[in-house]
Amino acid sequence: MTSTQRTPVSATQARDALIALRGEVGKAVVGNDAAVTGLIIALLCRGHVLVEGVPGVAKTLLVRALATALELDTARVQFTPDLMPGDVTGSIVYDAHSGEFSFREGPVFTNLLLADEINRTPPKTQSSLLEAMEERQVSLDGRSRPLPDPFIVIATQNPVEYEGTYPLPEAQLDRFLLKLTVPAPSREDEIGILVRHAQGFDPRDLVAAGVRPAAGPEHLAAGRAAVAGVTVGPEVIGYVVDICRATRSLPSVRLGVSPRGATALLAATRAWAWLAGRDYATPDDVKALARPALRHRLDLRPEAELEGATTDGVLERVLATVPVPR
């Protein structure tokens, strides 16, 4: 699909199409507008997303609906304890007819990879995605094979305290642009969910639910070019740096946000500003993206966690104490 010639679109057309994704996803998923916006931001930033929530809050449905509303090639991998790295990236296989070995592509060779319940598989298989996420290629048998463009991983996971989960290593967590949390629905949203099911909604058939493609590679390309033109003043850049540096000196934090995290927050801030219809970023844009861009990059001390500290709580305190530029 990435090689198909398409008519160029304007930045305004790209923004309208990407915003229309929200409506298409909303045909399948009630609420969670913030998570949908986060996924769109990741698409604009060429970033990967980790979606966390307890079982049954429509994490997988959210990603499947987004994939249906995008004209991109998609693949899904259900991560299980017995999944092997080659099941994700591909492997060298022997062809009995030709008598030669050849490379069989794994599901990672796609535009949008849904890594479902990624923390249900051991670290060795989790790490098989590291090179793909960082370098956008797969190296095997002494050869590097590039992945399609665009390429994005959207991984879902259950909270780490659930039985049968393997926490993702810090190096891999740092490769995700955003970590989005999907909470339990409100009473009103839950009523809406049940009403849809009572009317015959089938989460396995999103086309029948009315979800239609709203954006494609040409909209992403135009959107990314427009986001690159968003102006970020020195005061906003300083604000991003001050927030990230503040996390490194807190007594409750063992490992604070790295410079990679600062660049991720800056990139997400520019995409957020562009989606809002502006060609410049503000400190409020930074504050809006600080939690999803940084929460997975903080490593709290065990004693702080025993006392009930959370990464979101730490970030709340940081945002409340770091001076906001005027």
PEWOVEN-V890002 format. One record per residue. RES is the residue in three letters. NEAR is the number of other ideal C-beta (glycine too) atoms within 12 Angstrom. D_FIRST is the distance of its C-alpha to the first C-alpha in Angstrom with 1 decimal. Layout:
BEGIN
((RES & NEAR & D_FIRST) (RES & NEAR & D_FIRST))
END
This chain:
BEGIN
((MET & 21 & 0.0) (THR & 23 & 3.8) (SER & 10 & 5.4) (THR & 13 & 5.4) (GLN & 9 & 8.9) (ARG & 19 & 10.0) (THR & 13 & 13.7) (PRO & 14 & 15.2) (VAL & 23 & 16.9) (SER & 17 & 20.2) (ALA & 28 & 21.1) (THR & 17 & 22.9) (GLN & 23 & 20.1) (ALA & 34 & 17.9) (ARG & 33 & 20.9) (ASP & 21 & 21.5) (ALA & 34 & 18.0) (LEU & 41 & 18.2) (ILE & 29 & 21.8) (ALA & 25 & 20.9) (LEU & 43 & 18.9) (ARG & 33 & 22.5) (GLY & 23 & 23.6) (GLU & 32 & 20.9) (VAL & 41 & 21.5) (GLY & 30 & 25.2) (LYS & 28 & 25.0) (ALA & 39 & 24.7) (VAL & 41 & 26.4) (VAL & 32 & 29.8) (GLY & 29 & 30.6) (ASN & 34 & 28.8) (ASP & 21 & 27.7) (ALA & 25 & 28.4) (ALA & 39 & 26.0) (VAL & 40 & 23.2) (THR & 31 & 24.0) (GLY & 43 & 24.0) (LEU & 49 & 20.5) (ILE & 45 & 19.3) (ILE & 44 & 21.4) (ALA & 46 & 19.8) (LEU & 45 & 16.3) (LEU & 43 & 17.9) (CYS & 37 & 19.8) (ARG & 30 & 17.2) (GLY & 42 & 19.7) (HIS & 41 & 20.0) (VAL & 47 & 22.1) (LEU & 46 & 24.9) (VAL & 45 & 26.0) (GLU & 39 & 29.5) (GLY & 30 & 31.7) (VAL & 22 & 34.1) (PRO & 21 & 32.9) (GLY & 17 & 32.4) (VAL & 29 & 31.3) (ALA & 36 & 27.7) (LYS & 38 & 25.9) (THR & 34 & 23.4) (LEU & 39 & 23.2) (LEU & 43 & 22.5) (VAL & 45 & 19.4) (ARG & 33 & 18.2) (ALA & 42 & 18.8) (LEU & 47 & 16.9) (ALA & 36 & 13.8) (THR & 34 & 14.4) (ALA & 40 & 14.8) (LEU & 39 & 11.5) (GLU & 27 & 8.2) (LEU & 33 & 6.9) (ASP & 28 & 6.9) (THR & 32 & 10.7) (ALA & 31 & 13.6) (ARG & 27 & 17.3) (VAL & 39 & 20.2) (GLN & 22 & 23.8) (PHE & 38 & 25.9) (THR & 21 & 29.3) (PRO & 19 & 32.4) (ASP & 12 & 31.7) (LEU & 29 & 28.1) (MET & 20 & 27.8) (PRO & 27 & 25.7) (GLY & 23 & 24.2) (ASP & 25 & 23.0) (VAL & 40 & 20.7) (THR & 37 & 19.8) (GLY & 30 & 20.2) (SER & 22 & 23.3) (ILE & 20 & 25.0) (VAL & 18 & 26.1) (TYR & 13 & 28.6) (ASP & 12 & 27.9) (ALA & 9 & 31.3) (HIS & 8 & 30.6) (SER & 9 & 29.7) (GLY & 8 & 31.9) (GLU & 11 & 29.3) (PHE & 15 & 27.5) (SER & 18 & 23.7) (PHE & 23 & 21.2) (ARG & 21 & 19.5) (GLU & 25 & 16.5) (GLY & 30 & 17.3) (PRO & 34 & 15.4) (VAL & 42 & 15.2) (PHE & 29 & 12.2) (THR & 33 & 9.7) (ASN & 32 & 8.9) (LEU & 42 & 12.0) (LEU & 39 & 14.8) (LEU & 39 & 17.7) (ALA & 47 & 20.8) (ASP & 32 & 23.3) (GLU & 35 & 26.9) (ILE & 47 & 26.4) (ASN & 34 & 30.1) (ARG & 30 & 31.0) (THR & 33 & 30.3) (PRO & 23 & 32.5) (PRO & 25 & 31.9) (LYS & 21 & 31.0) (THR & 33 & 27.8) (GLN & 38 & 27.2) (SER & 25 & 27.4) (SER & 34 & 24.8) (LEU & 44 & 22.3) (LEU & 31 & 24.3) (GLU & 26 & 22.8) (ALA & 39 & 19.2) (MET & 38 & 20.0) (GLU & 24 & 22.1) (GLU & 16 & 20.8) (ARG & 28 & 17.1) (GLN & 23 & 17.9) (VAL & 36 & 19.7) (SER & 21 & 22.9) (LEU & 27 & 24.5) (ASP & 17 & 27.1) (GLY & 8 & 27.5) (ARG & 14 & 24.0) (SER & 16 & 21.4) (ARG & 24 & 17.7) (PRO & 18 & 15.3) (LEU & 34 & 12.8) (PRO & 28 & 9.2) (ASP & 22 & 9.5) (PRO & 34 & 10.1) (PHE & 36 & 12.1) (ILE & 46 & 14.8) (VAL & 48 & 17.4) (ILE & 48 & 19.2) (ALA & 45 & 22.3) (THR & 43 & 25.0) (GLN & 39 & 28.6) (ASN & 31 & 32.0) (PRO & 25 & 34.9) (VAL & 21 & 36.3) (GLU & 13 & 39.6) (TYR & 17 & 38.3) (GLU & 12 & 39.5) (GLY & 18 & 37.2) (THR & 26 & 35.1) (TYR & 26 & 34.6) (PRO & 24 & 34.4) (LEU & 39 & 31.5) (PRO & 22 & 32.9) (GLU & 24 & 33.4) (ALA & 22 & 31.2) (GLN & 34 & 28.2) (LEU & 40 & 29.1) (ASP & 31 & 29.2) (ARG & 38 & 25.5) (PHE & 44 & 24.6) (LEU & 42 & 24.5) (LEU & 46 & 26.0) (LYS & 43 & 27.9) (LEU & 41 & 27.9) (THR & 30 & 30.7) (VAL & 37 & 30.6) (PRO & 22 & 34.2) (ALA & 18 & 35.9) (PRO & 23 & 35.7) (SER & 14 & 38.7) (ARG & 12 & 40.9) (GLU & 12 & 39.6) (ASP & 22 & 35.9) (GLU & 19 & 37.0) (ILE & 15 & 38.8) (GLY & 22 & 35.7) (ILE & 26 & 33.7) (LEU & 15 & 36.5) (VAL & 14 & 36.7) (ARG & 25 & 33.0) (HIS & 17 & 33.6) (ALA & 10 & 36.8) (GLN & 13 & 35.0) (GLY & 12 & 32.7) (PHE & 25 & 29.7) (ASP & 16 & 27.7) (PRO & 26 & 25.6) (ARG & 14 & 23.9) (ASP & 17 & 22.6) (LEU & 28 & 21.0) (VAL & 19 & 19.8) (ALA & 16 & 23.5) (ALA & 27 & 24.4) (GLY & 23 & 22.6) (VAL & 31 & 19.7) (ARG & 23 & 17.1) (PRO & 25 & 13.8) (ALA & 32 & 15.4) (ALA & 38 & 13.0) (GLY & 32 & 9.5) (PRO & 33 & 8.4) (GLU & 28 & 10.9) (HIS & 37 & 13.5) (LEU & 40 & 13.3) (ALA & 29 & 13.6) (ALA & 29 & 16.5) (GLY & 39 & 18.0) (ARG & 32 & 18.1) (ALA & 21 & 19.8) (ALA & 29 & 22.3) (VAL & 39 & 23.1) (ALA & 20 & 23.9) (GLY & 19 & 26.5) (VAL & 33 & 28.3) (THR & 21 & 31.9) (VAL & 34 & 33.5) (GLY & 22 & 37.2) (PRO & 12 & 39.3) (GLU & 20 & 41.0) (VAL & 31 & 37.7) (ILE & 23 & 36.7) (GLY & 21 & 40.2) (TYR & 34 & 39.9) (VAL & 42 & 36.7) (VAL & 25 & 38.7) (ASP & 27 & 41.8) (ILE & 43 & 40.1) (CYS & 35 & 38.5) (ARG & 22 & 41.8) (ALA & 27 & 43.8) (THR & 39 & 42.0) (ARG & 26 & 43.3) (SER & 18 & 46.9) (LEU & 28 & 47.2) (PRO & 16 & 49.6) (SER & 28 & 47.4) (VAL & 31 & 44.4) (ARG & 21 & 44.2) (LEU & 23 & 41.1) (GLY & 30 & 39.9) (VAL & 39 & 36.7) (SER & 24 & 35.7) (PRO & 17 & 34.5) (ARG & 25 & 30.9) (GLY & 41 & 31.5) (ALA & 32 & 32.9) (THR & 25 & 29.9) (ALA & 39 & 27.7) (LEU & 47 & 30.0) (LEU & 37 & 29.9) (ALA & 34 & 26.1) (ALA & 46 & 26.0) (THR & 44 & 29.0) (ARG & 40 & 27.3) (ALA & 44 & 24.3) (TRP & 38 & 26.9) (ALA & 33 & 28.9) (TRP & 36 & 26.0) (LEU & 38 & 25.1) (ALA & 24 & 28.8) (GLY & 15 & 28.7) (ARG & 22 & 30.5) (ASP & 20 & 30.0) (TYR & 22 & 32.4) (ALA & 36 & 32.8) (THR & 27 & 36.0) (PRO & 29 & 37.8) (ASP & 21 & 37.1) (ASP & 33 & 33.3) (VAL & 41 & 34.2) (LYS & 29 & 36.3) (ALA & 26 & 33.6) (LEU & 45 & 31.2) (ALA & 43 & 33.8) (ARG & 33 & 34.0) (PRO & 41 & 30.3) (ALA & 46 & 29.7) (LEU & 45 & 32.9) (ARG & 33 & 34.2) (HIS & 41 & 32.5) (ARG & 42 & 33.8) (LEU & 39 & 37.5) (ASP & 31 & 39.6) (LEU & 28 & 42.7) (ARG & 19 & 46.0) (PRO & 12 & 47.0) (GLU & 13 & 50.2) (ALA & 21 & 48.4) (GLU & 20 & 46.1) (LEU & 10 & 49.3) (GLU & 14 & 50.7) (GLY & 11 & 47.7) (ALA & 24 & 45.7) (THR & 20 & 42.0) (THR & 37 & 39.3) (ASP & 22 & 38.8) (GLY & 22 & 42.6) (VAL & 38 & 42.8) (LEU & 38 & 40.2) (GLU & 20 & 42.1) (ARG & 24 & 45.2) (VAL & 36 & 43.5) (LEU & 29 & 42.2) (ALA & 15 & 45.7) (THR & 16 & 47.5) (VAL & 26 & 45.4) (PRO & 15 & 46.5) (VAL & 22 & 44.1) (PRO & 22 & 44.2) (ARG & 10 & 45.3))
END
